[in-house]
C-alpha cells in the first residue's frame, strides 16, 4: 500500500480552499476539505486512479478529479505518493506543475 505525503504547498492549498468556503459556510468548508482528503486516501490502494499529466512525460504526475477540484500528485519510484496541490478547476495548473 502506498504511503501518502502531503507537501507543504498542498496543505496550504487545502487551507486556502477551507478558508475561502468558510467565509460563507464553515460547515461546508469542513465537509469539502474532508471529502477531498477522503478522495486522496483512495490513492493508497489505487495509485493510478488519476489521469496522467501530459506536460511532464518524464515524471509520473497524475491528476485526480473531485468535484470542482483537481488533485495533483506524483507517484515516486518507490511507489509512495506526494500530493502536490489541490486546485480549483478554473485555475491553470500548468503554471504550478511545470
Steps between C-alpha positions, in 0.01 A plus 500: 500500500639840401592754764350846447701816563328839488749766391497833681359658184214250483416556865495876438269458199264295716503766775431770241204304363366456852542867588334618180193277542482567875435869434148399396446160660747353754322164498526470123868591523568213740298255288681603182846464653407166658362373168818600316707326768282187472539497121879519534497200735380287208844546343651271763331203333460640148798729431430527127140610554563847359580587141861551395611864479621536141731798551750299708546172309828418676334501844194306615289802592129431500183697565206366696167674454264579785205731434635840398851407612805334346740323733851480352729227625828331419555126515862464607733220395454326837122493443420763760298806406558872548187714490620809312194723512123533500383739230162643411400392151505862378873535573765427241702234683771509234655805666529306827616162371752595234 
